[in-house]
Amino acid sequence: MNFTTTDGVRLHYDDVGSGAAVVMVHGAATSARTYDGLVSRLAADFRCVRLDLRGLGRSERVEAVSPTAWCDDVIALMDHVGLERVHLLGCSLGARIVGRVALEAPDRALSLTADAPLLAVRSAANSHLNSRFSDPAQASAYDITRWKMFHGEDWQDAVRFFFRARNEPALQEYLTLRPHLSDLRLPTLVTRGDIDDDVHPLSHAIEWHTAQPSSWLWIAPGCAFSAAQNRAAEFATVFAAFIRSCVKD
């Protein structure tokens, strides 16, 4: 399904299932398809609405993105499908986006789930990511296969766009959540796999949980990076329990 934003960009989204609404936002240079395994496990109990960020996935290609555009698009999607308040879920870049949405529009969020959160981009990680995204023609076979699946035949255009976007200082500043974690007042679930890496340090998940003592923290054993993607069945169980606790509260 598609809709057009007020600034004329066509965005793609999926809307399946029934029950409490969960808006899902994907990570860097990927698409909503990263949640295929999770949605198949949640759709019986939740309305799962997932967005392809502008410039990526099946959404329209753009040359640039303003600091607030990706967050604005999440709100625009909610308005389009008639959802006043939702449970927000994001992975990596998506966690940064939904975290900022919760800060800017707390009346639109019932809860927040941050999977593999990145609180700020370290210099070493920044160099690694720029090397990965700067020239998609030189990408690994693994990345090429995934990027084709996420973005289609013009996958190189999507990856090059993301490289430009992630190097915009104003965007990085806007999505840096570390100074604002204690300002988040809504129920929060923080998740990650327990296998550490330089780009998405395990310590960032723990730091977020520490800044919000009432938050839930689930570290999936024997799992790299995203618990939502790599331990979808177990994540779905934890997530459902978390949402039930929000309803009780």
C-alpha positions in Angstrom: 0.0 0.0 0.0 1.1 3.6 -0.6 0.2 7.1 0.4 1.6 10.5 -0.4 3.0 12.9 2.2 2.2 16.6 2.3 5.5 17.4 0.6 4.6 15.0 -2.3 6.7 11.9 -1.5 5.1 8.5 -2.1 5.6 6.1 0.9 5.0 2.4 1.0 3.6 0.6 4.0 2.1 -2.7 5.1 -0.9 -3.0 7.4 -1.8 -6.5 8.6 -3.4 -8.1 11.7 -5.8 -6.9 14.3 -5.6 -5.7 17.9 -3.4 -3.1 19.5 -1.6 -1.2 16.8 2.2 -1.4 16.5 4.1 0.9 14.1 7.4 -0.6 13.1 10.4 1.3 11.7 13.3 -0.5 10.1 17.1 0.1 10.4 19.8 1.5 8.2 19.7 0.9 4.4 17.0 -1.8 4.8 13.3 -1.9 4.6 10.1 -3.0 6.4 10.8 -6.5 5.1 13.3 -7.0 8.0 10.2 -7.5 10.1 8.7 -10.3 8.0 9.5 -13.0 10.6 8.2 -10.9 13.5 5.0 -9.8 11.8 4.1 -13.4 11.0 4.2 -14.1 14.8 2.5 -10.9 16.0 -0.3 -10.4 13.4 -2.8 -12.7 15.2 -2.8 -10.4 18.3 -1.6 -7.0 17.0 -2.2 -4.7 14.1 1.3 -4.5 12.6 1.9 -1.3 10.5 5.3 -1.1 9.0 6.8 1.7 6.9 9.5 1.8 4.3 11.4 5.1 5.1 11.5 7.6 2.3 14.3 6.9 -0.1 14.4 3.2 0.9 12.6 0.0 0.3 9.5 0.4 -1.9 9.1 4.1 -1.0 9.9 6.8 -3.5 13.6 7.7 -4.1 14.6 11.1 -2.9 17.9 13.0 -3.2 18.1 14.1 0.5 16.2 14.0 3.7 15.7 16.8 6.3 16.5 16.1 9.9 12.9 15.6 10.9 11.5 14.0 7.7 11.7 10.3 8.7 10.1 11.1 12.0 7.5 13.2 10.3 6.7 10.3 8.0 5.9 8.1 11.0 3.3 10.5 12.2 2.0 11.0 8.7 1.5 7.2 8.4 -0.4 7.1 11.6 -2.6 9.9 10.4 -3.1 8.2 7.1 -4.3 4.9 8.6 -6.3 6.6 11.3 -4.3 5.7 14.4 -4.2 8.3 17.2 -1.9 6.4 19.6 0.3 3.4 18.9 3.0 1.2 20.3 6.2 2.3 18.5 8.9 -0.3 17.6 12.2 0.4 15.9 15.5 -1.3 15.3 18.9 0.5 15.1 18.2 3.6 13.0 14.5 2.8 13.5 15.0 2.9 17.3 16.5 6.3 17.0 13.5 7.5 14.9 10.8 6.1 17.1 12.6 7.4 20.2 12.6 10.9 18.7 8.9 10.6 17.7 8.1 9.7 21.3 10.0 12.7 22.5 8.4 15.1 20.0 4.9 13.7 20.1 4.4 11.9 23.4 0.6 12.0 23.0 0.9 9.7 20.0 2.8 6.9 21.7 1.5 4.3 24.1 4.9 2.6 24.5 8.3 2.4 22.9 10.4 -0.6 22.0 14.0 0.0 21.0 15.7 -3.0 19.4 19.5 -2.9 19.0 19.5 0.8 19.9 22.3 3.1 18.9 22.5 6.2 21.1 25.2 8.0 19.2 27.5 7.0 16.3 31.1 6.5 17.5 33.9 7.7 15.1 35.2 4.1 14.5 31.7 2.9 13.7 31.1 5.9 11.5 34.2 5.1 9.4 33.1 1.5 9.1 29.6 2.4 8.0 30.8 5.0 5.5 33.2 2.4 4.0 30.3 -0.1 3.7 27.8 2.3 2.1 29.9 4.7 0.0 30.3 2.5 -3.0 27.6 -0.2 -3.3 29.3 -1.5 -6.5 32.1 -2.8 -4.2 29.7 -4.3 -1.6 30.0 -7.8 -0.4 27.9 -10.5 -2.0 25.9 -10.7 1.3 25.0 -7.0 1.2 24.2 -7.0 -2.5 21.8 -9.9 -2.0 20.1 -8.2 0.9 19.9 -4.8 -0.6 18.4 -6.1 -3.8 15.7 -7.9 -1.7 15.0 -4.7 0.3 15.1 -2.1 -2.4 14.6 -3.8 -5.8 16.5 -3.2 -9.1 17.5 0.4 -8.2 19.1 -0.8 -4.9 22.3 1.1 -5.6 20.4 4.4 -5.7 18.8 3.6 -2.4 22.2 2.7 -0.8 23.9 5.8 -2.2 21.0 8.0 -0.9 21.4 6.5 2.6 25.2 7.2 2.5 24.4 10.8 1.8 21.7 11.0 4.5 23.7 9.4 7.2 26.5 12.0 6.7 24.2 15.0 7.3 25.3 16.5 10.6 21.9 18.0 11.4 20.2 14.6 10.9 22.7 12.8 13.2 22.3 15.5 15.8 18.5 15.3 15.7 18.6 11.5 16.0 21.1 11.3 18.8 19.1 10.3 21.8 21.7 10.0 24.6 21.0 13.4 26.1 17.3 12.9 26.1 16.7 9.4 27.5 15.7 10.5 30.9 13.0 12.7 29.2 11.2 9.7 27.9 8.2 9.0 30.2 6.4 6.2 28.5 6.7 2.4 29.0 9.8 1.2 27.3 11.3 -2.1 26.2 14.9 -2.3 25.2 16.2 -5.4 23.5 19.4 -6.7 21.9 21.3 -9.9 21.2 24.2 -10.5 23.6 26.9 -10.8 20.9 28.6 -7.4 21.0 29.9 -5.4 18.0 31.5 -2.0 17.4 28.6 -0.5 15.4 25.8 -1.3 17.8 27.5 -1.7 21.2 25.7 -3.9 23.7 26.5 -1.2 26.2 24.0 1.2 24.5 21.1 -1.1 25.3 22.2 -1.3 28.9 22.8 2.5 29.1 19.2 3.2 27.8 17.8 0.8 30.4 19.8 2.5 33.1 18.6 5.9 32.1 15.0 4.7 32.3 15.0 2.5 35.4 11.4 1.5 34.9 12.1 0.1 31.4 12.2 -3.5 30.5 15.6 -4.9 29.3 15.8 -8.2 27.4 19.1 -9.5 26.1 18.7 -12.5 23.8 21.4 -15.1 24.5 23.6 -16.3 21.6 22.2 -13.7 19.3 23.9 -10.9 17.3 22.5 -7.4 16.9 18.7 -7.4 16.5 16.7 -9.7 18.8 13.5 -8.8 16.8 15.0 -10.1 13.6 17.3 -12.9 14.9 15.1 -14.3 17.7 11.7 -13.4 16.4 9.7 -16.1 18.2 11.2 -15.3 21.6 11.0 -11.6 20.9 7.3 -11.9 20.1 6.7 -13.6 23.5 8.6 -10.9 25.4 7.0 -8.1 23.4 3.5 -9.4 24.1 4.2 -9.7 27.8 5.5 -6.1 27.8 2.4 -4.8 26.0 0.2 -6.6 28.5 2.1 -4.9 31.3 1.4 -1.5 29.6 -2.3 -2.2 29.5 -2.3 -3.1 33.2 -0.5 0.1 34.0 
